[in-house]
Amino acid sequence: MGEDALTDKWAKGVEVFDAVYGKGSAKMVASVPRSPYLTETVEHLFGDIWATSALSIRDKRLMVIGATTMLGRADLLEIQIAGAILNGEITDEQFEEMKLLMLFYAGAGNTTALSQGIDMARKRAATLREED
């Protein structure tokens, strides 16, 4: 693959990353030293997978939130949920309903992580909005 094609894949991945996590989020990518892990994440996960159109970004995000809730990872949930808040994809009422539903599918402990992730994401989103 030529250098231009690699650069194009990187640029597309960064553009989609920005769309997924909210305008201006791509600066996070630029702040991290380039590595094989980061390259694969940006070019393949975002440039190829998140860029497909059969499912919307919101649809994909709901799937990721459900899977990540099952892992009980409030830190990862914070990132996804902050993106949802910044993009106006999920309302407060919908977050509450998500917690109720996940209580029965993911268990109380994992749903507590979801609740924590939502709280942390609200703070993160507010901070990011203040920075703009």
C-alpha atoms as an extended CHARMM CRD file, in Angstrom:
* protein
*
       132  EXT
         1         1  MET       CA              0.0000000000        0.0000000000        0.0000000000  PROA      1               0.0000000000
         2         2  GLY       CA              1.3960000000        3.4010000000       -0.9620000000  PROA      2               0.0000000000
         3         3  GLU       CA              2.1380000000        6.1980000000        1.4920000000  PROA      3               0.0000000000
         4         4  ASP       CA             -0.7970000000        8.2600000000        0.1480000000  PROA      4               0.0000000000
         5         5  ALA       CA             -3.2340000000        5.4070000000        0.8130000000  PROA      5               0.0000000000
         6         6  LEU       CA             -1.9160000000        5.0490000000        4.3690000000  PROA      6               0.0000000000
         7         7  THR       CA             -2.2390000000        8.7860000000        4.9400000000  PROA      7               0.0000000000
         8         8  ASP       CA             -5.7770000000        8.7170000000        3.5240000000  PROA      8               0.0000000000
         9         9  LYS       CA             -6.7560000000        5.8570000000        5.8730000000  PROA      9               0.0000000000
        10        10  TRP       CA             -5.3240000000        7.7790000000        8.8330000000  PROA      10              0.0000000000
        11        11  ALA       CA             -7.1380000000       10.9890000000        7.8290000000  PROA      11              0.0000000000
        12        12  LYS       CA            -10.4400000000        9.1430000000        7.3780000000  PROA      12              0.0000000000
        13        13  GLY       CA            -10.0290000000        7.4340000000       10.7520000000  PROA      13              0.0000000000
        14        14  VAL       CA             -9.3150000000       10.7390000000       12.4940000000  PROA      14              0.0000000000
        15        15  GLU       CA            -12.3540000000       12.3200000000       10.8160000000  PROA      15              0.0000000000
        16        16  VAL       CA            -14.6380000000        9.4910000000       11.9620000000  PROA      16              0.0000000000
        17        17  PHE       CA            -13.0990000000        9.5720000000       15.4780000000  PROA      17              0.0000000000
        18        18  ASP       CA            -14.0530000000       13.2480000000       15.6370000000  PROA      18              0.0000000000
        19        19  ALA       CA            -17.6080000000       12.4300000000       14.5280000000  PROA      19              0.0000000000
        20        20  VAL       CA            -17.9380000000        9.6240000000       17.0980000000  PROA      20              0.0000000000
        21        21  TYR       CA            -16.5900000000       11.4700000000       20.1250000000  PROA      21              0.0000000000
        22        22  GLY       CA            -17.6160000000       15.0390000000       19.2990000000  PROA      22              0.0000000000
        23        23  LYS       CA            -16.1310000000       17.8830000000       17.3070000000  PROA      23              0.0000000000
        24        24  GLY       CA            -12.5760000000       18.6210000000       18.3840000000  PROA      24              0.0000000000
        25        25  SER       CA            -12.0000000000       15.1660000000       19.8860000000  PROA      25              0.0000000000
        26        26  ALA       CA             -9.4750000000       14.2970000000       17.2020000000  PROA      26              0.0000000000
        27        27  LYS       CA             -6.9360000000       16.4820000000       19.0070000000  PROA      27              0.0000000000
        28        28  MET       CA             -6.6910000000       13.6050000000       21.5290000000  PROA      28              0.0000000000
        29        29  VAL       CA             -5.3860000000       11.3870000000       18.7270000000  PROA      29              0.0000000000
        30        30  ALA       CA             -2.7730000000       13.9700000000       17.7890000000  PROA      30              0.0000000000
        31        31  SER       CA             -1.6010000000       14.1930000000       21.4110000000  PROA      31              0.0000000000
        32        32  VAL       CA             -0.6750000000       10.4850000000       21.6330000000  PROA      32              0.0000000000
        33        33  PRO       CA              2.5850000000        9.1590000000       20.1550000000  PROA      33              0.0000000000
        34        34  ARG       CA              1.9010000000        7.1080000000       17.0350000000  PROA      34              0.0000000000
        35        35  SER       CA              2.2030000000        3.3650000000       17.6440000000  PROA      35              0.0000000000
        36        36  PRO       CA              0.9880000000        0.2080000000       15.8940000000  PROA      36              0.0000000000
        37        37  TYR       CA             -1.9160000000        0.0430000000       18.3980000000  PROA      37              0.0000000000
        38        38  LEU       CA             -2.9770000000        3.6380000000       17.7240000000  PROA      38              0.0000000000
        39        39  THR       CA             -2.5730000000        3.2070000000       13.9710000000  PROA      39              0.0000000000
        40        40  GLU       CA             -4.7600000000        0.0740000000       13.9610000000  PROA      40              0.0000000000
        41        41  THR       CA             -7.3530000000        1.7920000000       16.1430000000  PROA      41              0.0000000000
        42        42  VAL       CA             -7.5420000000        4.9420000000       14.0150000000  PROA      42              0.0000000000
        43        43  GLU       CA             -7.2480000000        3.3700000000       10.5630000000  PROA      43              0.0000000000
        44        44  HSD       CA             -9.2120000000        0.1450000000       11.0460000000  PROA      44              0.0000000000
        45        45  LEU       CA            -11.6100000000        0.5930000000       13.9740000000  PROA      45              0.0000000000
        46        46  PHE       CA            -12.5950000000        4.1590000000       13.0850000000  PROA      46              0.0000000000
        47        47  GLY       CA            -11.6140000000        4.4430000000        9.4080000000  PROA      47              0.0000000000
        48        48  ASP       CA            -13.2320000000        1.1450000000        8.4250000000  PROA      48              0.0000000000
        49        49  ILE       CA            -15.6770000000       -0.1380000000       11.0650000000  PROA      49              0.0000000000
        50        50  TRP       CA            -17.1810000000        3.0070000000       12.6280000000  PROA      50              0.0000000000
        51        51  ALA       CA            -17.2890000000        4.5090000000        9.1080000000  PROA      51              0.0000000000
        52        52  THR       CA            -19.7260000000        1.9300000000        7.7260000000  PROA      52              0.0000000000
        53        53  SER       CA            -23.2810000000        3.1170000000        7.1520000000  PROA      53              0.0000000000
        54        54  ALA       CA            -25.5480000000        0.1100000000        7.8290000000  PROA      54              0.0000000000
        55        55  LEU       CA            -25.6690000000        1.1670000000       11.4950000000  PROA      55              0.0000000000
        56        56  SER       CA            -25.5780000000        4.7990000000       12.5830000000  PROA      56              0.0000000000
        57        57  ILE       CA            -22.9420000000        6.0600000000       15.0040000000  PROA      57              0.0000000000
        58        58  ARG       CA            -25.6650000000        6.1030000000       17.6690000000  PROA      58              0.0000000000
        59        59  ASP       CA            -26.6160000000        2.4850000000       16.8970000000  PROA      59              0.0000000000
        60        60  LYS       CA            -22.9940000000        1.3870000000       17.1720000000  PROA      60              0.0000000000
        61        61  ARG       CA            -22.5370000000        3.3940000000       20.3410000000  PROA      61              0.0000000000
        62        62  LEU       CA            -25.5610000000        1.7320000000       21.9900000000  PROA      62              0.0000000000
        63        63  MET       CA            -24.0420000000       -1.6590000000       21.1890000000  PROA      63              0.0000000000
        64        64  VAL       CA            -20.6740000000       -0.6140000000       22.6160000000  PROA      64              0.0000000000
        65        65  ILE       CA            -22.3230000000        0.8010000000       25.7480000000  PROA      65              0.0000000000
        66        66  GLY       CA            -24.2010000000       -2.4810000000       26.2730000000  PROA      66              0.0000000000
        67        67  ALA       CA            -21.0750000000       -4.5860000000       25.7830000000  PROA      67              0.0000000000
        68        68  THR       CA            -18.9640000000       -2.3020000000       27.9510000000  PROA      68              0.0000000000
        69        69  THR       CA            -21.5990000000       -2.3270000000       30.6780000000  PROA      69              0.0000000000
        70        70  MET       CA            -21.2920000000       -6.1190000000       30.7270000000  PROA      70              0.0000000000
        71        71  LEU       CA            -17.5740000000       -5.6390000000       31.4010000000  PROA      71              0.0000000000
        72        72  GLY       CA            -18.3160000000       -3.2820000000       34.2980000000  PROA      72              0.0000000000
        73        73  ARG       CA            -15.8650000000       -0.7000000000       32.9160000000  PROA      73              0.0000000000
        74        74  ALA       CA            -17.0090000000        2.7560000000       34.0520000000  PROA      74              0.0000000000
        75        75  ASP       CA            -13.8290000000        4.2840000000       32.5670000000  PROA      75              0.0000000000
        76        76  LEU       CA            -14.6530000000        3.0520000000       29.0620000000  PROA      76              0.0000000000
        77        77  LEU       CA            -18.3220000000        3.8840000000       29.4740000000  PROA      77              0.0000000000
        78        78  GLU       CA            -17.3760000000        7.4550000000       30.3470000000  PROA      78              0.0000000000
        79        79  ILE       CA            -15.6920000000        7.8940000000       26.9580000000  PROA      79              0.0000000000
        80        80  GLN       CA            -18.6040000000        6.4930000000       24.9300000000  PROA      80              0.0000000000
        81        81  ILE       CA            -21.2620000000        8.2930000000       26.9330000000  PROA      81              0.0000000000
        82        82  ALA       CA            -19.4370000000       11.6270000000       26.7810000000  PROA      82              0.0000000000
        83        83  GLY       CA            -19.4270000000       11.2560000000       22.9910000000  PROA      83              0.0000000000
        84        84  ALA       CA            -23.1600000000       10.5460000000       23.0610000000  PROA      84              0.0000000000
        85        85  ILE       CA            -23.7840000000       13.6200000000       25.2040000000  PROA      85              0.0000000000
        86        86  LEU       CA            -21.6230000000       15.9000000000       23.0560000000  PROA      86              0.0000000000
        87        87  ASN       CA            -23.3480000000       14.6420000000       19.9040000000  PROA      87              0.0000000000
        88        88  GLY       CA            -26.8450000000       14.9280000000       21.4260000000  PROA      88              0.0000000000
        89        89  GLU       CA            -27.5210000000       11.2410000000       20.7870000000  PROA      89              0.0000000000
        90        90  ILE       CA            -28.9970000000       10.1440000000       24.1200000000  PROA      90              0.0000000000
        91        91  THR       CA            -31.2410000000       12.1050000000       26.4870000000  PROA      91              0.0000000000
        92        92  ASP       CA            -31.1570000000       12.0250000000       30.2840000000  PROA      92              0.0000000000
        93        93  GLU       CA            -34.4410000000       10.1120000000       30.2380000000  PROA      93              0.0000000000
        94        94  GLN       CA            -32.9180000000        7.5260000000       27.8860000000  PROA      94              0.0000000000
        95        95  PHE       CA            -29.8740000000        7.1390000000       30.1540000000  PROA      95              0.0000000000
        96        96  GLU       CA            -32.2020000000        6.3720000000       33.0630000000  PROA      96              0.0000000000
        97        97  GLU       CA            -34.0670000000        3.8010000000       30.9900000000  PROA      97              0.0000000000
        98        98  MET       CA            -30.7640000000        2.2380000000       29.9000000000  PROA      98              0.0000000000
        99        99  LYS       CA            -29.8160000000        1.7630000000       33.5580000000  PROA      99              0.0000000000
       100       100  LEU       CA            -33.1410000000        0.1010000000       34.3410000000  PROA      100             0.0000000000
       101       101  LEU       CA            -32.8740000000       -2.2760000000       31.3790000000  PROA      101             0.0000000000
       102       102  MET       CA            -29.2140000000       -3.1190000000       32.0180000000  PROA      102             0.0000000000
       103       103  LEU       CA            -29.9700000000       -3.8520000000       35.6770000000  PROA      103             0.0000000000
       104       104  PHE       CA            -31.7380000000       -7.0130000000       34.5160000000  PROA      104             0.0000000000
       105       105  TYR       CA            -29.3840000000       -7.9570000000       31.6740000000  PROA      105             0.0000000000
       106       106  ALA       CA            -25.9870000000       -7.0010000000       33.1320000000  PROA      106             0.0000000000
       107       107  GLY       CA            -26.6050000000       -7.2240000000       36.8820000000  PROA      107             0.0000000000
       108       108  ALA       CA            -26.4690000000       -4.6480000000       39.6390000000  PROA      108             0.0000000000
       109       109  GLY       CA            -22.6750000000       -4.4010000000       39.8560000000  PROA      109             0.0000000000
       110       110  ASN       CA            -22.1790000000       -3.7970000000       36.1510000000  PROA      110             0.0000000000
       111       111  THR       CA            -25.0950000000       -1.3800000000       36.0420000000  PROA      111             0.0000000000
       112       112  THR       CA            -23.4870000000        0.5430000000       38.8840000000  PROA      112             0.0000000000
       113       113  ALA       CA            -20.4800000000        0.9470000000       36.5730000000  PROA      113             0.0000000000
       114       114  LEU       CA            -22.8610000000        2.2490000000       33.8890000000  PROA      114             0.0000000000
       115       115  SER       CA            -24.3240000000        4.7440000000       36.3390000000  PROA      115             0.0000000000
       116       116  GLN       CA            -20.8290000000        5.8720000000       37.3490000000  PROA      116             0.0000000000
       117       117  GLY       CA            -19.8380000000        6.1380000000       33.6910000000  PROA      117             0.0000000000
       118       118  ILE       CA            -22.8500000000        8.3490000000       32.9980000000  PROA      118             0.0000000000
       119       119  ASP       CA            -22.0100000000       10.6300000000       35.9320000000  PROA      119             0.0000000000
       120       120  MET       CA            -18.3480000000       10.8950000000       34.8900000000  PROA      120             0.0000000000
       121       121  ALA       CA            -19.3360000000       11.4870000000       31.2590000000  PROA      121             0.0000000000
       122       122  ARG       CA            -21.6400000000       14.3480000000       32.1870000000  PROA      122             0.0000000000
       123       123  LYS       CA            -18.7300000000       16.0470000000       33.9610000000  PROA      123             0.0000000000
       124       124  ARG       CA            -16.3480000000       15.3250000000       31.0640000000  PROA      124             0.0000000000
       125       125  ALA       CA            -18.8140000000       16.6740000000       28.4990000000  PROA      125             0.0000000000
       126       126  ALA       CA            -19.3800000000       19.8310000000       30.5480000000  PROA      126             0.0000000000
       127       127  THR       CA            -15.6160000000       20.3940000000       30.7990000000  PROA      127             0.0000000000
       128       128  LEU       CA            -15.1240000000       19.8460000000       27.0640000000  PROA      128             0.0000000000
       129       129  ARG       CA            -17.9330000000       22.2790000000       26.2690000000  PROA      129             0.0000000000
       130       130  GLU       CA            -16.3150000000       24.8990000000       28.5140000000  PROA      130             0.0000000000
       131       131  GLU       CA            -12.9980000000       24.4560000000       26.6730000000  PROA      131             0.0000000000
       132       132  ASP       CA            -14.6460000000       25.2250000000       23.3020000000  PROA      132             0.0000000000
